[in-house]
Amino acid sequence: MASVSRVLNAQGVVGEDVRARVMEAVETLSYVPHSGARSLITRKTDTVGVILPDLFGEFFSELIRGMDLAAREKRLHLIVSSSHDDAEEASFAIKSMRGRVDGLIILSPHLDAAALAASMPRSLPVLLMNGGARDVDRPSITVDNHGGAEVMTRHLLAQGRRRVAHVAGPVGNLEAEARRAGYLAAMAEAGIEPVVLDGDFDQASGFRAGAAIAAMDIRPDAVFAGNDMMALGVLLALQEAGLRCPEDVAVGGFDDVPIASLVRPALTTMRIDIAETGRRALERLVSLIDAAGEAPINHEIVRPTLVARQSSNSSNSGNSGSKSALAQGG
């Protein structure tokens, strides 16, 4: 048994004749090591869990892609689950992961981060990814949604727009609330009355908001949508109403999902570099697992960067901006 273990794990000294016999037996029996038995000995499953609020849409597919690339490099497996934007579902998903994963990444913008962290055993390495994560004593990666929204709003104002509307994300979503607050701060700074319409972070709600904007007697000349999918819905509604973008109404989004650069006009947005953020989250979690509770609690902040495309400025047919910055925060 010990000789077989040394051969399969490439550890220790084994004679070539013994190695050959072991490998012949492995091939004959189509033997595969039992991962459950191995994890009992190593106390590791070589698996990490990821809990997202949803699995649908380009944002989450890009995030998972980045995590998956990093996991494959480290020969780890991913278990991905969705909380369906529900606190009870998130709690159930967390409980289902216990004992099955070496660590957990949680992106749950609808939940109170303090309560979420308190419900998890301290022995389980956890990385939080939500708007309130910096307020708790768990490592985190968060997006500077407030700052990014201010930058986008100021950009639209700098194009000479004076009636900038905002299509906000769902109520209770920490990311949406921070982006709305950033928009309001920039509008107050400019001394201009804000116009806020409700949205739900999907294209359909963006379309409804865009149709409402097109029908206004005093129509906004620019729209900052809380994410790219809503911005795309706004673009479609404006086009169907016979309005030109950006000549009649400029449009900006947030996230820089892959399709943002492919639509026409190409969408001005705030770039997060979603896949890279996912990769970084997985690498951070692996570091926490390896540290076995000894790692310091660091909060990283993703600083979005402006990517100005045709939808906000008809004279700008190219892209600008750079990859998002990851910064250490207190």
C-alpha positions in Angstrom: 0.0 0.0 0.0 2.8 2.4 0.9 4.6 1.7 -2.4 1.4 2.3 -4.4 0.9 5.6 -2.6 4.5 6.7 -3.3 4.1 5.9 -7.0 0.8 7.7 -7.4 1.8 10.7 -5.4 5.3 10.9 -6.9 6.8 11.0 -3.4 9.6 9.0 -1.9 12.0 6.5 -3.5 10.5 3.5 -5.4 12.4 1.0 -7.5 11.6 1.1 -11.3 10.4 -2.5 -11.3 7.9 -1.7 -8.5 6.8 1.5 -10.3 6.2 -0.5 -13.5 4.1 -3.1 -11.7 2.0 -0.5 -9.9 1.3 1.4 -13.2 0.5 -1.8 -14.9 -2.1 -2.6 -12.2 -3.5 0.9 -12.4 -4.0 0.5 -16.1 -5.5 -3.0 -15.8 -7.9 -2.0 -13.1 -8.7 1.5 -14.5 -7.9 2.7 -11.0 -8.7 6.3 -9.9 -7.7 7.5 -6.4 -10.7 8.0 -4.1 -10.9 11.8 -3.6 -13.0 11.4 -0.4 -10.5 9.1 1.2 -7.6 11.3 0.2 -9.3 14.4 1.6 -9.7 12.6 5.0 -5.9 12.2 5.1 -4.9 15.6 3.7 -7.8 17.5 5.2 -8.2 19.2 1.8 -10.8 18.7 -0.9 -8.9 20.7 -3.6 -12.2 22.4 -4.3 -13.4 25.9 -3.7 -16.9 27.2 -3.5 -18.4 30.3 -5.2 -21.8 31.7 -4.3 -23.2 34.3 -6.7 -26.5 36.2 -6.6 -27.3 35.0 -10.1 -25.7 32.8 -12.8 -27.3 34.6 -15.8 -25.7 37.3 -17.8 -22.4 38.4 -19.2 -21.1 39.9 -15.9 -21.4 36.6 -14.0 -20.1 34.5 -16.9 -17.0 36.7 -17.1 -16.5 36.6 -13.4 -16.7 32.8 -13.3 -14.4 32.6 -16.4 -11.7 34.5 -14.5 -12.1 32.3 -11.4 -12.0 29.1 -13.5 -8.8 30.1 -15.3 -7.1 30.7 -12.0 -8.5 27.5 -10.5 -7.2 25.4 -13.4 -3.7 26.9 -13.0 -3.8 25.8 -9.4 -5.4 22.4 -10.2 -8.5 23.2 -8.2 -12.1 22.5 -8.9 -15.0 25.0 -8.6 -18.4 24.4 -7.1 -20.7 27.3 -8.2 -24.1 28.1 -6.6 -26.6 30.9 -6.9 -28.5 32.6 -4.0 -31.1 33.8 -6.5 -30.9 37.2 -4.7 -32.5 35.7 -1.6 -31.0 35.8 1.9 -32.5 32.4 2.9 -31.2 30.8 -0.3 -27.7 32.2 0.3 -27.7 30.8 3.8 -28.7 27.4 2.5 -26.0 27.5 -0.2 -23.4 28.4 2.4 -24.4 25.4 4.6 -24.4 23.1 1.6 -20.7 24.0 0.9 -19.4 23.2 4.4 -17.2 20.2 4.5 -17.1 20.1 0.7 -14.8 23.0 0.0 -11.5 24.3 1.3 -12.7 27.9 1.0 -15.6 30.1 -0.1 -16.1 33.2 -2.3 -19.3 35.0 -1.6 -20.7 37.8 -3.8 -24.1 38.8 -2.3 -24.9 42.4 -2.8 -28.4 42.1 -1.3 -27.2 40.8 2.1 -25.9 42.6 5.2 -22.2 41.7 5.2 -21.9 41.7 9.0 -24.7 39.2 9.5 -23.4 37.1 6.6 -19.9 36.9 8.1 -21.2 36.1 11.5 -23.0 33.1 10.2 -19.9 31.4 8.9 -17.4 29.3 10.9 -14.1 31.1 11.5 -12.3 27.9 10.5 -13.5 28.3 6.9 -11.5 30.7 4.7 -14.0 33.2 3.2 -13.5 36.0 0.8 -16.4 38.5 0.5 -17.3 40.4 -2.6 -20.1 42.9 -1.9 -20.7 46.6 -1.2 -20.6 46.3 2.6 -17.7 43.8 2.9 -15.2 46.4 4.1 -17.3 46.9 7.2 -16.6 43.4 8.6 -13.6 41.5 9.7 -13.4 39.2 6.7 -11.0 39.7 3.7 -12.8 41.3 0.8 -12.6 42.6 -2.7 -15.1 45.4 -3.5 -15.7 47.8 -6.4 -15.6 51.5 -5.9 -19.1 51.9 -7.2 -19.6 55.4 -5.7 -16.4 56.8 -7.2 -17.0 55.1 -10.6 -20.5 56.6 -10.8 -19.2 60.0 -10.0 -16.6 59.7 -12.8 -19.2 58.6 -15.4 -21.6 61.4 -14.4 -18.9 64.0 -14.6 -17.8 62.6 -18.0 -21.4 63.1 -19.4 -21.5 66.6 -18.0 -18.1 67.4 -19.5 -19.6 66.6 -22.9 -21.9 69.6 -22.5 -24.9 67.6 -21.3 -27.0 69.3 -18.7 -29.9 67.0 -18.1 -28.3 63.7 -17.1 -30.7 61.0 -16.0 -29.8 57.9 -14.0 -31.4 54.4 -14.4 -30.8 52.9 -11.0 -30.4 49.2 -10.1 -32.8 47.3 -7.8 -33.7 48.6 -4.4 -31.7 47.0 -1.6 -28.8 46.1 -3.8 -25.6 47.6 -2.2 -23.9 48.0 -5.6 -26.9 49.8 -7.1 -27.3 52.1 -4.1 -23.6 53.1 -4.2 -23.8 53.9 -7.9 -26.9 56.0 -7.4 -25.3 57.9 -4.5 -22.2 58.6 -6.7 -24.5 60.0 -9.5 -26.4 62.2 -7.0 -23.1 63.5 -5.5 -21.8 64.5 -9.0 -25.1 66.1 -9.9 -25.2 68.1 -6.6 -21.6 69.2 -7.3 -22.7 70.5 -10.7 -25.8 72.2 -9.2 -28.1 70.3 -11.5 -31.4 68.6 -10.5 -31.2 64.8 -10.7 -33.6 62.6 -12.6 -33.7 59.0 -11.3 -35.7 56.1 -12.9 -36.1 52.6 -11.5 -34.3 49.7 -13.0 -33.5 46.1 -12.2 -30.0 45.5 -13.7 -31.5 43.8 -16.8 -32.0 44.9 -20.4 -35.8 44.9 -20.1 -35.9 47.4 -17.3 -33.4 49.5 -19.2 -35.6 49.5 -22.2 -38.6 50.6 -20.1 -36.6 53.4 -18.6 -35.3 54.4 -22.1 -38.9 54.5 -23.5 -40.0 56.7 -20.6 -37.1 59.1 -21.2 -37.9 59.3 -24.9 -41.5 60.3 -24.0 -40.6 63.0 -21.5 -41.7 66.6 -22.4 -38.3 67.9 -21.1 -36.2 65.0 -22.3 -32.8 64.3 -20.7 -29.8 64.8 -23.1 -27.8 62.0 -21.4 -28.4 58.8 -19.4 -26.2 57.0 -17.0 -27.4 53.5 -16.5 -26.4 51.6 -13.4 -25.0 48.7 -15.4 -24.3 47.9 -19.1 -27.3 45.6 -19.6 -29.7 48.4 -18.6 -27.6 50.8 -20.8 -28.1 48.5 -23.8 -31.9 48.5 -23.1 -31.9 52.3 -23.0 -30.0 52.4 -26.4 -32.5 50.1 -28.0 -35.5 52.1 -26.7 -34.0 55.4 -27.9 -33.4 54.0 -31.3 -36.9 52.6 -31.6 -38.2 56.1 -30.6 -36.2 57.6 -33.5 -33.6 59.3 -31.4 -30.0 59.4 -32.2 -27.2 58.5 -29.8 -25.2 60.4 -28.8 -26.5 63.4 -30.9 -29.8 63.6 -29.1 -29.1 61.5 -26.0 -25.7 60.3 -24.8 -25.6 57.0 -22.9 -23.1 55.6 -20.4 -23.1 52.3 -18.5 -21.0 50.5 -15.8 -19.0 47.2 -15.8 -17.7 46.9 -19.5 -19.2 43.5 -20.3 -17.8 42.1 -23.6 -20.8 43.1 -25.7 -20.4 46.8 -24.7 -17.7 47.4 -27.3 -19.6 45.4 -30.0 -22.9 47.3 -30.1 -23.4 50.4 -32.3 -22.9 53.0 -31.1 -20.2 51.3 -28.9 -21.1 51.9 -25.3 -19.2 54.3 -23.0 -18.8 52.6 -19.7 -16.9 52.2 -16.5 -14.5 49.2 -16.8 -14.1 46.8 -14.0 -12.1 44.1 -15.9 -14.5 41.5 -14.6 -12.5 38.4 -15.5 -9.4 39.7 -13.9 -11.4 40.6 -10.7 -12.6 36.9 -10.7 -9.1 35.7 -11.1 -7.8 37.9 -8.3 -10.6 36.7 -6.0 -9.7 33.1 -6.6 -6.0 33.8 -6.0 -6.8 35.7 -2.8 -8.9 32.8 -1.5 -6.1 30.3 -2.2 -3.7 32.5 -0.2 -6.2 32.5 2.7 -6.4 28.7 2.5 -2.6 28.3 2.5 -2.2 30.7 5.4 -4.6 28.6 7.6 -6.0 31.5 9.4 -2.8 33.4 9.8 -3.3 35.9 6.9 -4.0 39.6 7.7 -7.5 40.8 6.9 -7.0 43.0 3.8 -9.7 44.8 1.9 -8.9 45.3 -1.8 -10.8 48.0 -3.8 -11.3 47.7 -7.6 -11.1 51.2 -9.0 -13.2 51.3 -12.3 -11.7 53.3 -15.2 -13.6 55.3 -17.8 -13.8 53.8 -21.3 -15.2 56.6 -23.5 -16.8 55.3 -26.7 -19.2 56.6 -29.4 -22.4 56.5 -27.2 -21.2 59.6 -25.2 -19.3 61.5 -27.8 -19.9 61.3 -31.6 -16.3 62.4 -32.3 -14.8 59.6 -30.3 -14.8 56.4 -32.3 -12.1 54.7 -30.3 -11.6 53.4 -26.8 -9.8 54.9 -23.9 -9.1 53.8 -20.4 -7.0 51.1 -18.8 -7.4 48.1 -16.7 -9.0 48.6 -13.3 -6.7 49.2 -10.4 -6.8 46.9 -7.4 -5.9 48.9 -4.3 -5.4 48.0 -0.7 -7.9 49.7 1.6 -8.4 50.1 5.3 
